[in-house]
């Protein structure tokens, strides 16, 4: 059973949320990546999978991810252009705090919270999980190890134009990112957005999963994250012969053996760490 919610940000933007399962259970929050959204591809399937396993699952769209009232189309590209990493960090913390304060219903103070982030959402999950004491464990799928993913030439052009355009190959939309996105990285790279420091200081259970044929985020980035991590808390899981979305796509046309393996191992990790 799923339920819909809208959580307002301090500047009156909307975080659209779908939850699955019993709010009394331990909580998993799924964090989507760049050009991602809560209703993309395998996301509803994985949410139901973890709900059936006994978790309360929260999935959501970052308020400026470009998705508005239509759950599967980018109709708010003006807002997408204004998004930043720091905003995503703040919004994930807002969701965690809202959950604890009863936004989704009353919960026992003993229930635990895990974060599951895909791609860019994996990095955001690590950053938030490293500092937010409410988070017990984090799992990442295809996570990035570098927030700054742009060449000096791209940055120069970005600054001159005031924006950078990323092609969405699925929809053929040019998705603009304002220069404020790059400014946020530069301003906070040694503090709030220092991913390496977040991993090195991450003394909680961490599960890093990656496909070895990932063309969007090379598997080397999983190895980098693992190299920074405390090995006594961290598990690295490489899935062979699969890519960034583990042989799933949008529209979702059913599961497959790679995705099922990943779900099984991730579920095993969260059952162990949250129960």
Backbone bond lengths (Angstrom), bond angles and torsions (degrees), N, CA, C in turn:
res aa  C-N    CA-C-N  psi(-1)  N-CA   C-N-CA  omega(-1)  CA-C   N-CA-C  phi
1 X - - - 1.456 - - 1.529 109.94 -
2 X 1.313 117.29 130.73 1.460 121.50 -179.81 1.528 110.52 -115.18
3 X 1.335 115.90 154.03 1.465 122.45 177.73 1.521 108.96 -134.04
4 X 1.332 115.53 149.12 1.463 121.54 -178.98 1.526 110.31 -107.67
5 X 1.324 115.38 141.84 1.463 122.12 177.77 1.523 109.04 -140.13
6 X 1.324 115.60 159.24 1.462 121.77 169.19 1.527 107.41 -129.40
7 X 1.318 115.38 122.55 1.458 122.00 178.69 1.524 107.93 -109.00
8 X 1.322 117.03 127.44 1.465 120.41 -178.88 1.515 110.71 -89.65
9 X 1.337 114.99 139.63 1.452 121.95 176.49 1.530 109.09 -83.58
10 X 1.324 118.13 166.93 1.472 119.74 178.49 1.527 114.07 -57.94
11 X 1.346 118.18 -25.52 1.470 120.02 177.88 1.533 111.84 -101.13
12 X 1.338 115.88 22.87 1.474 123.33 170.63 1.527 114.75 69.83
13 X 1.329 117.70 23.41 1.458 120.78 169.87 1.532 108.24 -87.22
14 X 1.333 116.17 164.80 1.458 121.21 -174.78 1.521 112.33 -108.63
15 X 1.328 116.19 127.47 1.460 121.95 169.27 1.530 106.23 -100.58
16 X 1.323 116.64 109.80 1.463 121.49 -178.96 1.520 108.85 -86.53
17 X 1.325 116.41 130.23 1.465 122.71 -169.36 1.525 110.64 -129.35
18 X 1.331 116.01 140.04 1.462 122.18 167.66 1.518 108.05 -122.85
19 X 1.326 116.33 132.26 1.463 120.28 176.91 1.527 110.00 -115.25
20 X 1.319 114.63 154.91 1.469 122.49 179.86 1.522 108.26 -134.53
21 X 1.334 115.81 141.66 1.456 119.35 173.83 1.518 113.78 89.83
22 X 1.327 114.28 -168.77 1.466 123.45 -173.38 1.524 109.83 -93.40
23 X 1.333 116.25 123.01 1.462 121.39 -177.46 1.535 112.80 -62.27
24 X 1.313 116.66 -17.55 1.477 120.48 179.97 1.539 112.05 -76.05
25 X 1.344 116.56 -14.70 1.463 120.41 -176.67 1.521 112.01 -84.69
26 X 1.340 116.25 166.92 1.454 120.45 172.34 1.525 109.56 -55.98
27 X 1.312 116.11 147.69 1.465 122.32 -167.67 1.527 112.37 -107.55
28 X 1.345 115.49 135.41 1.457 122.09 169.13 1.523 108.31 -116.95
29 X 1.321 117.17 131.42 1.461 121.98 176.96 1.524 108.00 -112.34
30 X 1.337 116.58 121.24 1.457 121.63 179.52 1.523 109.87 -92.98
31 X 1.343 115.77 130.20 1.467 122.32 -175.21 1.526 108.83 -116.49
32 X 1.320 116.64 113.32 1.466 120.64 -177.53 1.534 111.56 -76.51
33 X 1.321 115.72 167.24 1.448 121.10 -177.50 1.519 114.01 -104.49
34 X 1.337 115.56 -163.97 1.466 123.59 -179.04 1.528 109.55 -63.49
35 X 1.328 115.36 129.61 1.471 121.84 -175.57 1.532 112.32 61.87
36 X 1.326 115.55 20.25 1.462 120.71 177.39 1.516 110.94 -102.28
37 X 1.338 115.92 171.66 1.464 121.75 177.24 1.521 108.04 -163.58
38 X 1.319 115.41 162.00 1.466 120.21 -170.26 1.519 114.05 -63.71
39 X 1.331 117.74 -25.20 1.461 121.26 -178.31 1.526 112.58 -100.96
40 X 1.329 116.74 13.18 1.468 120.52 178.08 1.539 110.22 -72.06
41 X 1.319 115.63 137.54 1.460 122.35 165.01 1.503 117.02 37.20
42 X 1.333 115.45 -114.39 1.461 120.46 -173.30 1.526 114.25 -79.88
43 X 1.325 118.80 -3.73 1.467 119.57 -173.00 1.531 113.99 -61.44
44 X 1.353 119.87 -48.30 1.470 117.86 176.14 1.535 112.76 -62.29
45 X 1.332 116.22 -35.11 1.470 120.00 179.44 1.523 111.11 -64.93
46 X 1.340 116.59 -46.50 1.469 118.46 -179.13 1.525 110.31 -67.05
47 X 1.329 116.81 -33.13 1.466 119.85 179.03 1.526 111.10 -63.74
48 X 1.323 115.99 -44.11 1.464 119.99 177.76 1.529 110.96 -67.04
49 X 1.325 116.37 -35.79 1.471 121.50 178.72 1.533 110.37 -59.32
50 X 1.333 116.23 -49.40 1.463 119.35 -177.77 1.527 111.54 -73.02
51 X 1.329 117.13 -30.95 1.470 119.57 175.95 1.525 110.31 -64.69
52 X 1.335 116.75 -41.69 1.464 120.88 177.56 1.525 111.52 -65.34
53 X 1.328 116.01 -26.10 1.468 120.48 178.23 1.522 112.09 -79.52
54 X 1.353 116.45 -7.65 1.461 119.04 175.50 1.509 115.71 110.68
55 X 1.326 117.50 14.30 1.461 120.69 178.30 1.524 110.96 -104.91
56 X 1.327 115.06 154.31 1.459 121.34 167.58 1.525 106.29 -92.05
57 X 1.327 117.22 119.08 1.469 121.66 -171.76 1.525 110.06 -109.33
58 X 1.322 114.96 129.37 1.465 122.19 175.72 1.524 108.44 -111.68
59 X 1.317 117.32 120.87 1.463 121.56 172.12 1.526 107.42 -118.77
60 X 1.323 116.87 149.18 1.464 119.06 -173.86 1.520 110.74 -157.04
61 X 1.327 114.30 162.82 1.454 121.70 169.94 1.519 108.88 -104.63
62 X 1.327 117.30 127.27 1.453 118.14 169.14 1.526 108.35 -54.10
63 X 1.309 117.54 144.40 1.463 120.90 -170.56 1.518 113.10 -61.80
64 X 1.329 117.42 -28.12 1.461 120.74 -179.43 1.534 111.69 -112.39
65 X 1.333 116.83 34.67 1.470 119.24 -179.84 1.526 112.58 -85.37
66 X 1.335 116.55 -2.00 1.459 119.96 176.61 1.518 114.98 98.22
67 X 1.330 116.98 -8.37 1.463 121.66 179.53 1.521 109.13 -97.25
68 X 1.335 116.50 127.80 1.457 120.57 178.35 1.514 111.50 -108.87
69 X 1.323 116.55 -127.83 1.471 120.54 -177.73 1.522 112.48 -70.46
70 X 1.328 117.20 -29.34 1.466 120.32 173.41 1.528 107.80 -79.59
71 X 1.343 118.31 116.07 1.466 120.79 -169.60 1.527 115.46 -70.33
72 X 1.354 117.90 -13.00 1.466 118.86 -174.30 1.526 113.45 -127.57
73 X 1.346 118.16 10.22 1.463 120.41 -179.16 1.523 110.55 -126.75
74 X 1.338 116.03 141.67 1.464 120.40 176.98 1.528 109.30 -82.60
75 X 1.329 114.92 96.82 1.464 121.07 -177.86 1.532 112.00 -110.51
76 X 1.334 116.93 -1.22 1.466 120.67 -178.85 1.533 110.31 -123.76
77 X 1.318 115.53 58.73 1.463 120.09 -177.29 1.528 111.80 -67.45
78 X 1.317 117.49 -24.27 1.460 120.20 175.94 1.527 110.50 -64.47
79 X 1.325 116.13 -38.28 1.467 120.03 177.84 1.532 110.64 -74.57
80 X 1.325 116.82 -39.83 1.465 120.71 176.76 1.532 110.13 -52.54
81 X 1.324 116.41 -40.04 1.465 121.64 -177.57 1.519 112.47 -63.40
82 X 1.325 116.74 -24.53 1.463 121.01 -175.01 1.530 113.47 -93.98
83 X 1.320 117.68 -3.66 1.462 120.58 -174.27 1.530 111.31 -70.04
84 X 1.331 116.01 154.89 1.472 122.28 175.51 1.524 109.13 -142.89
85 X 1.332 115.22 162.62 1.464 120.24 174.39 1.532 110.68 -61.04
86 X 1.322 116.33 -44.46 1.470 119.59 -176.77 1.515 111.23 -60.57
87 X 1.323 115.93 -37.66 1.464 119.14 178.12 1.524 110.27 -63.62
88 X 1.325 117.11 -41.14 1.464 119.79 179.71 1.526 111.03 -64.35
89 X 1.320 117.14 -39.44 1.470 121.05 175.93 1.528 109.61 -59.45
90 X 1.326 115.99 -46.97 1.467 120.26 -178.41 1.529 111.35 -64.20
91 X 1.339 116.97 -40.13 1.465 119.77 -177.79 1.520 112.11 -70.54
92 X 1.323 117.79 -35.84 1.466 119.15 176.14 1.524 110.26 -65.91
93 X 1.320 117.79 -40.19 1.466 120.55 175.18 1.525 111.31 -62.45
94 X 1.339 116.83 -37.51 1.459 121.43 178.37 1.526 110.81 -62.73
95 X 1.326 116.87 -41.98 1.467 120.66 179.20 1.526 110.84 -64.63
96 X 1.331 116.13 -44.07 1.471 120.20 178.42 1.523 110.70 -59.83
97 X 1.329 116.41 -46.91 1.464 120.23 -178.85 1.527 111.14 -66.55
98 X 1.336 117.28 -36.87 1.469 120.65 178.76 1.523 110.80 -66.07
99 X 1.330 115.91 -39.86 1.469 120.31 176.03 1.522 110.62 -59.39
100 X 1.320 116.34 -47.94 1.467 120.33 -179.37 1.525 112.07 -64.40
101 X 1.335 116.50 -28.58 1.461 120.20 -177.64 1.526 113.07 -91.52
102 X 1.361 117.25 10.31 1.445 120.81 171.69 1.517 116.22 89.18
103 X 1.333 118.51 16.48 1.468 121.14 -179.40 1.529 111.65 -59.20
104 X 1.336 117.04 -34.86 1.473 121.28 -177.80 1.532 112.19 -98.88
105 X 1.310 116.43 2.22 1.465 121.59 -176.77 1.513 109.84 125.55
106 X 1.299 116.65 161.71 1.461 120.70 -177.59 1.516 111.60 -67.92
107 X 1.322 115.86 135.92 1.460 121.56 178.91 1.524 109.53 -127.42
108 X 1.298 114.68 157.56 1.461 121.05 174.07 1.524 108.30 -74.42
109 X 1.308 117.16 138.64 1.465 120.80 -179.25 1.530 111.84 -64.51
110 X 1.338 116.21 -15.17 1.462 119.73 -178.72 1.530 113.30 -85.21
111 X 1.346 117.86 -11.72 1.462 118.22 -179.76 1.529 109.38 -67.12
112 X 1.330 115.03 147.42 1.460 120.66 -175.24 1.525 110.76 -108.10
113 X 1.335 115.25 159.16 1.459 122.17 -177.32 1.522 110.03 -119.20
114 X 1.334 115.15 130.98 1.460 121.65 172.01 1.520 109.23 -119.71
115 X 1.320 116.69 149.26 1.465 122.29 176.44 1.517 109.42 -112.55
116 X 1.332 116.02 137.50 1.459 122.32 174.47 1.522 107.70 -125.54
117 X 1.330 117.11 113.68 1.452 120.88 -176.65 1.515 112.50 -118.62
118 X 1.333 115.87 136.73 1.465 121.56 177.32 1.515 109.99 -105.45
119 X 1.341 116.38 131.35 1.458 123.55 174.90 1.529 110.66 59.25
120 X 1.328 118.21 -122.09 1.461 120.06 177.39 1.519 110.91 -59.03
121 X 1.339 116.87 -33.25 1.455 120.57 177.68 1.519 113.11 -62.07
122 X 1.340 116.65 -24.75 1.456 120.15 175.49 1.516 111.71 -66.58
123 X 1.335 116.28 -43.25 1.460 120.12 178.00 1.526 111.01 -65.05
124 X 1.333 116.51 -43.23 1.467 119.92 178.19 1.530 110.07 -60.85
125 X 1.327 117.07 -39.68 1.470 121.36 179.78 1.524 111.62 -63.88
126 X 1.327 116.75 -41.07 1.464 119.98 178.87 1.526 110.64 -65.38
127 X 1.333 116.59 -45.28 1.463 120.38 -179.17 1.526 110.86 -60.40
128 X 1.329 116.34 -47.12 1.464 119.98 179.76 1.523 110.76 -68.15
129 X 1.337 116.73 -44.07 1.455 120.41 -178.41 1.512 114.08 -63.05
130 X 1.334 116.06 -28.48 1.467 119.72 -178.28 1.522 112.25 -70.42
131 X 1.328 117.40 -26.41 1.468 120.80 -174.80 1.521 113.70 -112.96
132 X 1.328 117.52 -28.27 1.457 120.27 -176.54 1.527 109.56 -83.22
133 X 1.323 115.17 114.71 1.469 120.32 -174.98 1.523 113.00 -68.96
134 X 1.334 117.32 -13.12 1.459 120.40 178.63 1.528 112.24 -75.63
135 X 1.328 116.95 -17.42 1.468 121.83 -176.81 1.526 110.01 -88.93
136 X 1.327 115.92 126.33 1.465 121.17 -178.47 1.519 112.65 -93.78
137 X 1.358 117.41 -37.75 1.468 121.27 -175.21 1.522 109.37 -152.92
138 X 1.343 114.90 154.71 1.469 121.24 -179.88 1.516 109.81 -133.88
139 X 1.345 115.59 137.20 1.464 121.97 171.17 1.519 108.12 -121.11
140 X 1.329 116.56 140.77 1.464 120.61 177.05 1.519 110.24 -123.79
141 X 1.315 114.93 142.80 1.463 122.27 173.30 1.530 107.78 -118.40
142 X 1.323 116.85 123.01 1.469 122.46 176.08 1.524 112.03 55.31
143 X 1.317 117.17 38.93 1.469 120.56 -173.12 1.524 112.59 -73.52
144 X 1.329 114.61 147.24 1.465 120.25 173.93 1.526 109.28 -79.90
145 X 1.335 115.97 148.35 1.459 121.74 175.56 1.522 111.74 -105.00
146 X 1.324 116.39 -11.01 1.469 121.60 -178.62 1.516 109.01 -128.17
147 X 1.332 116.98 121.64 1.463 120.12 176.64 1.527 110.87 -76.69
148 X 1.315 115.99 -34.53 1.472 120.68 176.93 1.522 107.48 -86.97
149 X 1.340 117.42 106.33 1.454 123.01 -172.84 1.530 111.25 -117.42
150 X 1.329 116.39 25.51 1.461 120.26 -170.69 1.522 111.01 -124.60
151 X 1.325 115.25 143.58 1.466 121.04 179.60 1.528 109.95 -76.53
152 X 1.340 115.54 163.37 1.458 119.64 178.18 1.523 111.24 -62.22
153 X 1.311 116.70 -35.41 1.465 120.28 178.07 1.521 110.87 -65.49
154 X 1.336 116.82 -42.01 1.461 120.67 177.70 1.527 110.79 -62.97
155 X 1.321 115.96 -41.14 1.469 120.16 -179.46 1.524 111.78 -65.25
156 X 1.330 115.93 -39.82 1.467 120.37 179.40 1.528 110.11 -62.98
157 X 1.331 115.35 -45.45 1.456 120.72 179.39 1.527 110.56 -65.85
158 X 1.314 115.78 -39.12 1.466 122.83 179.04 1.530 110.30 -59.48
159 X 1.325 115.28 -46.69 1.465 120.05 -179.01 1.520 111.55 -65.43
160 X 1.320 116.66 -40.43 1.473 121.04 -179.18 1.522 111.79 -66.25
161 X 1.342 116.46 -41.77 1.468 120.86 -178.09 1.530 112.48 -82.14
162 X 1.338 114.94 -29.69 1.457 119.50 -175.13 1.509 113.23 90.58
163 X 1.333 115.97 -0.53 1.465 120.09 179.38 1.519 109.76 -158.82
164 X 1.342 114.44 162.15 1.459 123.64 176.08 1.525 106.28 -127.90
165 X 1.336 117.41 140.54 1.453 120.29 -179.33 1.525 110.73 -113.45
166 X 1.330 115.50 126.76 1.470 122.42 177.14 1.520 108.51 -109.83
167 X 1.324 116.98 129.25 1.453 120.98 179.48 1.521 110.17 -81.44
168 X 1.319 116.03 127.79 1.455 121.26 170.66 1.528 106.55 -88.35
169 X 1.319 116.26 104.48 1.470 119.92 -174.40 1.520 112.71 -67.86
170 X 1.342 117.06 -20.84 1.465 120.45 178.79 1.522 111.06 -75.43
171 X 1.345 116.60 -41.37 1.464 120.26 -174.77 1.530 112.73 -106.37
172 X 1.353 116.08 -9.46 1.470 122.02 -175.32 1.525 113.23 63.68
173 X 1.329 116.70 22.67 1.462 120.70 175.70 1.526 109.88 -90.00
174 X 1.327 116.19 138.95 1.462 120.95 169.67 1.526 107.11 -87.06
175 X 1.325 115.96 116.84 1.455 121.32 -173.38 1.520 109.35 -106.03
176 X 1.321 114.94 110.10 1.461 122.03 -173.72 1.520 111.65 -79.93
177 X 1.336 114.77 140.00 1.466 121.97 174.24 1.520 107.16 -123.65
178 X 1.325 116.81 121.36 1.455 120.95 -177.67 1.530 111.52 -69.24
179 X 1.325 115.39 161.98 1.469 120.88 -178.85 1.531 111.55 -61.99
180 X 1.325 117.09 -22.19 1.468 121.07 178.39 1.528 111.56 -59.81
181 X 1.348 117.42 -26.88 1.469 120.70 177.09 1.523 110.07 -63.01
182 X 1.328 116.30 -46.78 1.464 121.02 179.96 1.528 111.02 -69.59
183 X 1.314 116.71 -37.98 1.469 120.61 177.41 1.525 110.77 -60.18
184 X 1.315 116.44 -38.51 1.466 121.02 179.02 1.526 110.95 -62.31
185 X 1.337 116.77 -42.68 1.462 120.50 178.28 1.519 110.55 -61.75
186 X 1.341 116.04 -48.33 1.469 120.67 -177.43 1.524 111.35 -63.44
187 X 1.312 116.30 -41.62 1.468 120.77 -176.37 1.525 111.98 -68.51
188 X 1.331 117.11 -35.47 1.473 120.65 -170.18 1.526 114.69 -114.12
189 X 1.339 117.22 10.87 1.464 119.52 -174.44 1.526 113.25 -65.32
190 X 1.328 117.81 -23.94 1.461 120.28 179.83 1.524 113.00 -103.61
191 X 1.326 115.81 7.50 1.467 119.01 -178.45 1.528 110.03 -135.43
192 X 1.305 116.53 -101.38 1.465 122.41 -174.10 1.521 113.29 -59.81
193 X 1.347 117.72 -32.51 1.463 121.96 -175.85 1.529 112.82 -109.91
194 X 1.325 116.56 27.40 1.462 120.30 177.86 1.525 108.88 -86.01
195 X 1.341 114.97 91.11 1.467 120.15 -175.32 1.519 111.66 -65.94
196 X 1.332 117.65 -40.89 1.475 119.71 179.40 1.522 110.84 -58.88
197 X 1.322 116.98 -45.86 1.471 120.15 179.57 1.529 110.49 -63.55
198 X 1.344 116.54 -37.77 1.463 119.82 179.22 1.522 110.97 -62.00
199 X 1.343 116.96 -42.07 1.470 120.36 179.10 1.522 110.50 -69.30
200 X 1.321 116.99 -44.91 1.474 120.11 -178.25 1.529 111.39 -62.62
201 X 1.320 117.35 -31.10 1.470 121.29 -179.26 1.522 113.17 -95.72
202 X 1.339 116.12 7.80 1.463 121.23 -174.01 1.520 109.62 -84.01
203 X 1.310 116.13 95.73 1.463 120.31 -178.62 1.522 110.14 -104.58
204 X 1.323 113.30 53.23 1.469 122.83 176.77 1.522 106.78 -137.78
205 X 1.333 118.03 163.81 1.464 119.79 177.17 1.532 111.52 -60.64
206 X 1.342 114.72 131.57 1.465 121.41 -178.13 1.526 108.97 -134.56
207 X 1.325 116.12 128.15 1.464 123.39 -179.65 1.522 107.52 -116.86
208 X 1.348 116.84 118.09 1.461 122.16 -177.63 1.519 108.64 -112.55
209 X 1.341 117.05 111.49 1.462 121.13 -179.86 1.531 109.62 -114.73
210 X 1.345 115.30 143.74 1.466 119.48 -177.07 1.528 109.57 -157.58
211 X 1.316 115.86 144.77 1.450 120.89 172.99 1.523 110.66 -87.45
212 X 1.337 117.12 137.50 1.469 119.00 -175.06 1.527 113.27 -77.32
213 X 1.342 117.71 -5.42 1.458 121.16 176.50 1.532 111.15 -110.78
214 X 1.302 117.36 24.50 1.467 122.17 -178.14 1.535 109.87 -70.98
215 X 1.324 116.41 117.36 1.461 121.45 179.36 1.523 111.92 -91.80
216 X 1.324 117.56 -23.03 1.462 121.31 -179.63 1.527 111.82 -79.34
217 X 1.326 115.75 -44.28 1.473 122.50 177.43 1.520 106.49 -132.01
218 X 1.327 118.33 101.42 1.464 120.74 -174.79 1.528 112.55 -56.64
219 X 1.329 115.15 147.90 1.458 120.90 -178.02 1.530 111.88 -60.53
220 X 1.329 117.15 -20.95 1.464 120.14 176.16 1.531 111.71 -57.67
221 X 1.337 116.43 -27.87 1.462 118.56 -179.47 1.532 111.03 -70.12
222 X 1.324 117.31 -32.40 1.467 120.06 173.35 1.528 109.96 -64.19
223 X 1.333 115.95 -40.79 1.462 120.02 179.15 1.525 111.44 -65.60
224 X 1.331 116.99 -34.65 1.465 120.74 177.21 1.530 110.20 -66.11
225 X 1.334 115.95 -47.51 1.466 119.27 177.81 1.527 110.75 -57.59
226 X 1.319 115.51 -43.80 1.468 119.56 -179.52 1.530 111.40 -65.30
227 X 1.334 116.94 -36.66 1.475 120.51 -179.92 1.523 111.82 -64.94
228 X 1.324 117.22 -30.09 1.464 121.40 178.11 1.522 112.56 -80.12
229 X 1.321 117.04 -20.16 1.466 121.29 -166.89 1.521 113.04 -81.76
230 X 1.316 114.30 162.13 1.461 122.37 170.43 1.530 106.89 -79.41
231 X 1.326 116.21 111.87 1.475 120.28 -171.94 1.527 112.68 -65.85
232 X 1.306 117.67 -20.93 1.467 119.24 179.82 1.527 111.86 -74.19
233 X 1.343 116.08 -14.96 1.465 120.67 178.62 1.523 113.00 -110.10
234 X 1.328 117.94 -9.73 1.464 121.05 -164.17 1.526 112.65 -116.24
235 X 1.327 114.40 140.32 1.458 122.11 175.76 1.535 108.70 -121.99
236 X 1.328 116.70 128.63 1.468 122.51 176.73 1.519 108.60 -105.96
237 X 1.334 116.36 126.19 1.460 121.12 -177.00 1.526 109.03 -127.93
238 X 1.324 116.84 107.31 1.459 122.28 -179.97 1.533 108.95 -100.29
239 X 1.330 116.20 127.22 1.457 121.45 178.23 1.526 108.35 -103.11
240 X 1.313 116.20 124.11 1.460 121.12 -174.79 1.530 112.17 -81.60
241 X 1.329 113.86 148.46 1.477 122.36 174.43 1.525 113.30 59.86
242 X 1.333 115.32 41.04 1.460 119.74 174.93 1.524 109.47 -149.70
243 X 1.333 115.61 161.29 1.457 120.78 -172.31 1.517 114.32 -112.80
244 X 1.330 114.83 -149.96 1.458 122.43 -168.52 1.527 113.14 -64.31
245 X 1.324 116.71 -33.62 1.472 119.65 -178.80 1.527 111.94 -116.23
246 X 1.337 116.56 20.53 1.458 123.02 169.81 1.532 112.15 55.89
247 X 1.339 113.42 47.34 1.471 123.13 176.68 1.528 113.78 65.39
248 X 1.331 116.91 17.23 1.469 121.24 173.64 1.520 108.80 -105.64
249 X 1.318 115.40 161.86 1.460 119.40 -179.13 1.518 109.88 -148.75
250 X 1.316 114.58 176.37 1.461 121.61 174.32 1.530 107.51 -116.98
251 X 1.285 120.02 123.34 1.448 129.74 4.84 1.536 110.57 -70.68
252 X 1.343 114.63 147.65 1.451 120.22 -179.23 1.527 110.20 -71.76
253 X 1.336 115.94 121.94 1.467 119.34 -178.43 1.527 112.11 -113.98
254 X 1.308 115.51 27.79 1.458 119.68 177.05 1.511 113.10 113.72
255 X 1.300 115.28 162.30 1.459 121.28 -176.86 1.528 110.37 -81.85
256 X 1.337 115.86 179.34 1.459 122.35 179.46 1.519 108.67 -153.31
257 X 1.311 117.36 172.31 1.464 119.87 -173.19 1.527 112.90 -66.87
258 X 1.338 118.51 -32.82 1.473 120.59 179.31 1.518 110.44 -67.48
259 X 1.322 116.14 -46.66 1.458 120.58 179.55 1.528 111.07 -63.97
260 X 1.324 116.76 -40.66 1.466 119.92 179.70 1.529 111.63 -64.85
261 X 1.335 116.86 -38.66 1.472 120.49 175.43 1.512 110.74 -60.01
262 X 1.342 114.78 -46.05 1.453 120.54 -178.87 1.523 111.14 -63.47
263 X 1.315 117.17 -44.90 1.453 120.79 178.69 1.532 110.74 -61.34
264 X 1.318 116.28 -42.83 1.469 120.60 -179.76 1.525 111.22 -60.65
265 X 1.337 117.03 -48.04 1.466 120.90 -177.81 1.524 111.57 -68.68
266 X 1.321 117.00 -37.96 1.464 120.33 178.86 1.525 110.47 -67.88
267 X 1.304 116.38 -42.25 1.460 121.28 177.80 1.529 110.88 -62.08
268 X 1.320 116.06 -42.40 1.473 121.11 178.09 1.528 110.28 -60.16
269 X 1.328 116.80 -41.71 1.456 122.42 178.69 1.530 110.38 -61.48
270 X 1.334 117.00 -49.28 1.468 119.38 -176.69 1.529 112.13 -69.84
271 X 1.333 117.62 -36.32 1.473 119.19 176.59 1.531 110.33 -60.43
272 X 1.320 114.90 -42.97 1.469 119.72 179.96 1.531 111.98 -65.54
273 X 1.330 116.76 -42.60 1.460 120.15 -170.87 1.520 114.53 -87.89
274 X 1.323 117.62 -23.76 1.463 119.76 -176.16 1.515 114.01 -103.69
275 X 1.325 117.12 -18.91 1.473 118.99 -177.75 1.519 112.29 -92.82
